[in-house]
Amino acid sequence: MSLEHPAVARALVREMGASRIREVANAGIGRDDVLPFWFGEPDQVTPAFIRDAAKAALDDGDTFYTHNYGIPTLREAIAKYLSSLHQPIDASRIAVTSSGVSALMVLAQLIISPGDRVVAVTPLWPNVSEIPKILGAEVARVALQFGQTWELDLQQLLDALTPGTRAVLLNSPNNPTGWVMPRAQQEIVLAHCRRHGIWIVADDVYERLVYTEQPEAHPCAPSFLDIADADDRVISSNSFSKSWLMTGWRLGWLAAPPALMPDLGKLIEYNTSCAPGFVQRAGIVAIERGDEIIGNTVARYRQARDFLYERLNALPGVTTPRPKGAMYLFFRVDGVSDSLALCKQLVRDAGLGLAPGNAFGAEGEGYVRWCFASSLERLDDGAQRLQRFLSA
């Protein structure tokens, strides 16, 4: 039967591609013989003291709605945490969200309109670059340069940030490349965006996962929160997922200019109303007692990064820069023109689950992402499987 009015989604959504990372994972989930390194999450469960805080909150009956902006004690804890890393920030500028992804969606709804022009530094986790498109914006891409490390051509970015551009999307440390934006570049971009009234959307979810020569002196990556005034057009999005090993908890936050907060509260109400109270209670404990977790995680990931970097670069036809931050190696495989097909074949024939580079944009084609947030034993097993596959 032909329908005059078929029950389908709006055209813009139908034209969007589904996550190619999920497409590969769906081909391997449920298979016990597959080593999964496709998602950006660790092989460790959330520490017991964080889980216990959520259990205690549930036992206390914390199953009701909370404030749109989050529990006041959590907002205060986040503000204190950010102030210790950057410059003083008031809790009134913090909004708790139901995940970092929700934070990105809410802030996009807050500042982006249909027809707006948005610039993104890429390759980039697809959720960040696709959210503006859902709202009808045009996304222009400025690609990082491949070399011994991934680097940004700053002039190319400035040339793309033309008058009338609504926002620039910057994820540093970057998923998937591990690129870290230097402070000097941030200062230039901030001054440029101030002149032209361009919003800076900083996805800071990996800011604690940075591998400097002096980790005690540099506990986080350079951030726009270090240099921006409270009233600057700068919004920082963050999450509990990576630093505190809480990927499944879906808890994030936004740090925004004071003038945005009333409207931000409206959008949180209309999206999720609030983050679950018992999850927020776990977040408070994570921030207040989690420094040891972060220190151990960074040390563990640095060792894993160096181990996998050496193993992959020893393979014929494989080239990978050494990432400065985050939890991924984004490496090139000679002769590969369809990274999605390659990753599906790796699942099928090698039992190895990696993420295709073209999931992060056209500039990622020919590359593959490997999440190294894992034990050396599992990484070694995976490297052996890749070596056997490539040899065959």
C-alpha positions as CSV (number, residue, x, y, z in Angstrom):
1,M,0.0,0.0,0.0
2,S,1.3,3.4,-0.9
3,L,1.0,6.1,1.8
4,E,0.6,9.7,0.9
5,H,2.1,10.7,4.3
6,P,4.6,8.0,5.3
7,A,5.6,7.7,9.0
8,V,9.3,8.6,8.6
9,A,11.7,11.0,10.4
10,R,12.4,14.4,9.0
11,A,14.7,14.5,6.0
12,L,17.7,16.0,7.9
13,V,17.8,13.1,10.4
14,R,17.3,10.4,7.7
15,E,20.2,11.8,5.8
16,M,22.5,11.5,8.8
17,G,24.8,8.5,9.0
18,A,24.6,6.1,12.0
19,S,27.7,5.7,14.2
20,R,30.2,3.6,12.3
21,I,31.9,2.7,15.6
22,R,28.6,1.1,16.7
23,E,28.3,-0.6,13.3
24,V,31.6,-2.4,13.9
25,A,30.8,-3.1,17.6
26,N,27.4,-4.5,16.7
27,A,29.2,-7.0,14.4
28,G,31.2,-8.3,17.4
29,I,29.2,-7.8,20.6
30,G,28.3,-11.1,22.1
31,R,31.3,-12.9,20.7
32,D,33.6,-14.2,23.4
33,D,36.5,-14.5,21.1
34,V,36.6,-10.7,20.2
35,L,39.0,-8.3,22.0
36,P,37.0,-5.0,22.1
37,F,39.0,-1.8,21.8
38,W,36.4,0.0,19.8
39,F,34.7,2.2,22.5
40,G,36.4,4.9,24.6
41,E,36.2,3.2,27.9
42,P,38.5,1.4,30.3
43,D,38.7,-2.3,31.1
44,Q,38.3,-1.5,34.8
45,V,35.0,-1.1,36.7
46,T,34.2,2.1,38.7
47,P,36.0,2.0,42.0
48,A,34.1,0.5,44.9
49,F,33.9,3.7,47.0
50,I,32.0,5.4,44.2
51,R,29.7,2.5,43.7
52,D,29.1,2.3,47.4
53,A,28.0,6.0,47.5
54,A,25.4,5.3,44.9
55,K,24.2,2.2,46.7
56,A,23.9,4.2,50.0
57,A,22.0,7.0,48.3
58,L,19.5,4.4,46.9
59,D,19.2,2.8,50.3
60,D,18.4,6.3,51.7
61,G,15.6,6.7,49.2
62,D,17.3,9.1,46.8
63,T,15.0,8.3,43.9
64,F,13.3,11.7,43.4
65,Y,13.7,14.7,41.1
66,T,16.6,17.1,41.9
67,H,17.3,20.7,40.9
68,N,17.6,21.3,37.1
69,Y,21.2,22.5,37.7
70,G,22.1,19.6,39.9
71,I,22.5,19.0,43.7
72,P,24.1,22.1,45.2
73,T,26.8,20.1,46.9
74,L,27.8,18.6,43.6
75,R,27.9,22.0,41.9
76,E,30.0,23.3,44.7
77,A,32.4,20.3,44.4
78,I,32.7,20.7,40.7
79,A,33.4,24.5,41.1
80,K,36.0,23.8,43.7
81,Y,37.6,21.1,41.5
82,L,37.7,23.4,38.4
83,S,39.1,26.3,40.5
84,S,41.9,24.1,41.7
85,L,42.9,23.3,38.1
86,H,42.2,26.6,36.4
87,Q,41.1,30.0,37.8
88,P,38.4,30.6,40.3
89,I,34.9,29.7,39.0
90,D,31.7,30.1,41.0
91,A,29.2,27.2,41.5
92,S,26.5,29.4,40.0
93,R,28.1,28.9,36.6
94,I,28.0,25.1,36.9
95,A,25.1,22.9,35.5
96,V,25.1,19.2,36.0
97,T,23.8,17.1,33.1
98,S,22.8,13.5,32.4
99,S,26.1,12.7,30.6
100,G,28.7,14.7,28.7
101,V,26.8,14.0,25.5
102,S,23.7,15.6,27.0
103,A,25.8,18.6,27.9
104,L,26.9,19.0,24.3
105,M,23.3,18.7,23.1
106,V,22.0,21.2,25.6
107,L,24.7,23.8,24.9
108,A,24.1,23.4,21.2
109,Q,20.4,24.0,21.6
110,L,21.4,27.0,23.7
111,I,23.5,28.8,21.1
112,I,23.0,27.3,17.7
113,S,20.1,28.0,15.3
114,P,19.2,26.6,11.9
115,G,21.4,27.9,9.2
116,D,24.3,28.9,11.5
117,R,27.9,28.2,10.5
118,V,29.9,26.2,12.9
119,V,33.6,25.3,12.6
120,A,35.1,22.0,14.0
121,V,38.7,20.9,14.3
122,T,38.8,17.3,13.0
123,P,39.1,14.3,13.0
124,L,36.5,14.5,15.8
125,W,34.2,12.2,17.8
126,P,31.1,12.2,15.6
127,N,28.7,13.1,18.4
128,V,30.3,16.5,18.7
129,S,30.2,17.4,15.0
130,E,26.8,15.9,14.3
131,I,24.8,17.6,17.1
132,P,24.9,21.0,15.3
133,K,23.7,19.3,12.1
134,I,20.7,17.9,14.0
135,L,19.8,21.5,14.8
136,G,20.1,22.6,11.2
137,A,23.6,24.2,11.3
138,E,26.3,23.9,8.7
139,V,29.6,22.4,10.0
140,A,32.9,23.4,8.3
141,R,35.9,21.2,9.1
142,V,39.5,22.1,9.7
143,A,41.7,19.0,9.7
144,L,44.7,18.3,11.9
145,Q,47.9,17.6,10.2
146,F,49.4,14.0,10.4
147,G,53.1,13.7,11.4
148,Q,55.2,12.5,14.3
149,T,52.4,14.0,16.4
150,W,49.0,15.5,15.3
151,E,49.2,19.2,14.9
152,L,46.9,22.1,14.0
153,D,47.6,24.6,11.3
154,L,46.5,27.6,13.4
155,Q,46.3,30.0,10.4
156,Q,44.0,27.6,8.6
157,L,41.7,27.6,11.6
158,L,41.7,31.4,11.9
159,D,40.9,31.7,8.2
160,A,37.9,29.4,8.7
161,L,36.6,31.5,11.7
162,T,35.2,34.2,9.5
163,P,32.9,37.0,10.7
164,G,29.4,35.6,11.1
165,T,30.6,32.2,12.2
166,R,28.5,31.2,15.2
167,A,30.8,28.7,17.1
168,V,34.0,26.7,17.0
169,L,34.1,23.2,18.3
170,L,37.4,22.2,20.0
171,N,38.1,18.9,21.7
172,S,41.5,18.9,23.4
173,P,42.9,16.4,24.3
174,N,41.3,15.1,21.1
175,N,39.3,12.0,20.4
176,P,40.6,10.2,18.2
177,T,44.1,11.7,17.7
178,G,45.3,12.6,21.1
179,W,46.2,16.1,19.9
180,V,46.5,18.7,22.7
181,M,46.0,22.4,21.9
182,P,48.9,24.5,23.3
183,R,48.1,27.5,25.5
184,A,49.6,29.9,22.9
185,Q,47.2,28.8,20.3
186,Q,44.2,29.0,22.7
187,E,45.1,32.6,23.5
188,I,45.2,33.5,19.8
189,V,41.9,31.8,19.1
190,L,40.2,33.4,22.1
191,A,41.3,36.9,21.0
192,H,40.1,36.2,17.5
193,C,36.7,34.9,18.7
194,R,36.3,37.9,21.0
195,R,36.8,40.2,18.0
196,H,34.1,38.4,15.9
197,G,31.7,37.3,18.6
198,I,32.3,33.6,18.0
199,W,31.3,31.1,20.7
200,I,34.1,28.7,21.8
201,V,32.7,25.2,22.7
202,A,35.4,23.4,24.5
203,D,34.9,19.6,25.0
204,D,37.2,19.1,28.0
205,V,36.3,15.5,28.8
206,Y,39.9,14.3,28.5
207,E,41.6,17.2,30.2
208,R,43.1,15.1,33.0
209,L,44.4,12.4,30.5
210,V,47.5,14.3,29.4
211,Y,51.0,12.9,29.3
212,T,53.5,15.7,30.1
213,E,57.1,15.4,31.2
214,Q,56.1,16.9,34.6
215,P,52.7,15.5,35.5
216,E,52.8,17.0,39.0
217,A,53.3,20.5,37.6
218,H,50.7,20.0,34.8
219,P,47.8,18.0,36.2
220,C,45.6,18.8,33.2
221,A,45.8,20.0,29.6
222,P,45.7,23.7,28.8
223,S,42.2,24.9,28.9
224,F,40.2,28.0,27.8
225,L,39.0,28.1,31.4
226,D,42.5,29.2,32.4
227,I,42.4,32.3,30.3
228,A,38.7,33.2,29.6
229,D,36.8,35.8,31.6
230,A,33.5,34.7,33.1
231,D,31.5,36.7,30.5
232,D,33.5,35.5,27.5
233,R,31.6,33.4,24.9
234,V,33.2,30.2,26.2
235,I,31.4,27.1,27.3
236,S,33.3,24.1,28.7
237,S,31.7,20.6,28.6
238,N,33.0,17.8,30.7
239,S,32.1,14.4,32.1
240,F,32.8,12.0,34.9
241,S,33.2,9.1,32.4
242,K,36.9,9.2,31.6
243,S,38.8,10.6,34.6
244,W,36.8,8.7,37.2
245,L,36.2,5.5,35.3
246,M,32.4,6.2,35.2
247,T,31.4,5.7,31.5
248,G,28.1,3.9,32.2
249,W,27.0,6.4,34.9
250,R,26.1,9.1,32.4
251,L,27.0,12.2,34.4
252,G,28.5,15.4,33.1
253,W,28.5,19.1,33.5
254,L,28.8,22.5,31.8
255,A,30.7,25.6,32.9
256,A,29.0,28.6,31.2
257,P,28.8,32.4,31.4
258,P,26.5,33.7,34.1
259,A,24.1,35.2,31.5
260,L,23.4,31.8,30.0
261,M,22.4,30.1,33.2
262,P,18.6,30.9,33.3
263,D,18.1,29.7,29.7
264,L,20.3,26.7,30.3
265,G,18.1,25.6,33.2
266,K,15.1,25.7,30.9
267,L,16.7,23.4,28.3
268,I,17.9,20.9,31.0
269,E,14.2,20.8,32.2
270,Y,13.0,20.1,28.7
271,N,15.6,17.5,27.9
272,T,16.0,15.4,31.0
273,S,14.7,17.6,33.9
274,C,17.7,16.6,36.0
275,A,20.4,14.0,36.5
276,P,19.5,11.1,38.9
277,G,20.2,12.1,42.5
278,F,21.9,8.8,43.5
279,V,24.3,9.2,40.5
280,Q,25.1,12.7,41.5
281,R,25.9,11.5,45.1
282,A,28.4,9.2,43.5
283,G,29.8,12.1,41.6
284,I,30.4,14.1,44.8
285,V,32.4,11.2,46.3
286,A,34.3,10.8,43.0
287,I,35.5,14.4,43.0
288,E,36.2,14.6,46.7
289,R,38.2,11.4,46.9
290,G,39.2,10.6,43.3
291,D,42.6,12.2,43.0
292,E,44.3,8.9,43.5
293,I,42.2,7.3,40.9
294,I,43.2,9.9,38.3
295,G,46.9,9.7,39.2
296,N,46.9,5.9,38.9
297,T,44.8,6.1,35.7
298,V,47.2,8.6,34.0
299,A,50.2,6.5,35.0
300,R,48.6,3.3,33.7
301,Y,47.5,4.9,30.4
302,R,50.9,6.4,29.8
303,Q,52.5,2.9,30.1
304,A,49.8,1.5,27.9
305,R,50.2,4.2,25.3
306,D,54.0,3.7,25.1
307,F,53.7,0.0,24.9
308,L,51.1,0.0,22.1
309,Y,52.9,2.8,20.3
310,E,56.1,0.7,20.1
311,R,54.2,-2.4,19.1
312,L,52.2,-0.8,16.3
313,N,55.0,1.2,14.8
314,A,57.0,-2.0,14.5
315,L,54.4,-3.5,12.2
316,P,55.1,-3.1,8.4
317,G,52.7,-0.7,6.8
318,V,51.5,0.9,10.1
319,T,52.4,4.4,11.1
320,T,51.1,6.0,14.3
321,P,52.0,9.4,15.9
322,R,52.5,9.4,19.7
323,P,49.4,11.0,21.3
324,K,49.9,13.7,23.9
325,G,46.6,13.1,25.6
326,A,43.3,11.2,25.7
327,M,43.3,7.3,25.5
328,Y,43.7,6.5,21.8
329,L,46.2,5.7,19.1
330,F,45.0,6.9,15.7
331,F,47.2,5.1,13.2
332,R,47.5,4.8,9.5
333,V,47.4,1.5,7.6
334,D,49.1,1.7,4.2
335,G,46.8,0.8,1.3
336,V,43.5,1.1,3.3
337,S,40.8,3.1,1.5
338,D,37.8,1.8,3.4
339,S,38.5,1.7,7.2
340,L,35.0,0.6,8.0
341,A,35.4,-2.6,5.8
342,L,38.8,-3.2,7.4
343,C,37.5,-3.0,10.9
344,K,34.6,-5.3,10.1
345,Q,37.1,-7.8,8.6
346,L,39.3,-7.5,11.7
347,V,36.3,-8.5,13.9
348,R,35.4,-11.3,11.6
349,D,38.8,-12.8,10.8
350,A,41.0,-11.7,13.7
351,G,38.7,-11.3,16.7
352,L,40.0,-7.7,17.1
353,G,37.6,-4.8,17.7
354,L,38.8,-1.4,16.6
355,A,37.1,1.8,15.5
356,P,37.2,2.9,11.8
357,G,38.9,6.2,11.1
358,N,36.1,7.3,8.7
359,A,33.7,7.3,11.7
360,F,35.5,10.6,12.7
361,G,35.0,12.3,9.3
362,A,36.4,12.0,5.8
363,E,39.8,13.2,7.0
364,G,40.0,10.0,9.1
365,E,39.7,7.6,6.2
366,G,42.7,5.3,6.0
367,Y,43.2,5.4,9.8
368,V,42.1,3.2,12.7
369,R,41.5,4.1,16.3
370,W,42.6,1.9,19.1
371,C,41.5,2.6,22.7
372,F,44.5,1.8,24.9
373,A,42.7,2.1,28.3
374,S,43.5,-1.6,29.0
375,S,46.0,-3.9,30.5
376,L,49.3,-4.6,28.8
377,E,48.4,-8.3,28.5
378,R,45.2,-7.5,26.5
379,L,47.0,-4.9,24.4
380,D,49.7,-7.4,23.6
381,D,47.2,-10.0,22.6
382,G,45.5,-7.5,20.3
383,A,48.8,-6.4,18.7
384,Q,49.6,-10.1,18.0
385,R,46.2,-10.5,16.4
386,L,46.7,-7.4,14.2
387,Q,50.2,-8.6,13.2
388,R,48.9,-12.0,12.2
389,F,46.1,-10.4,10.2
390,L,48.4,-8.0,8.3
391,S,50.9,-10.8,7.6
392,A,48.1,-12.9,6.1
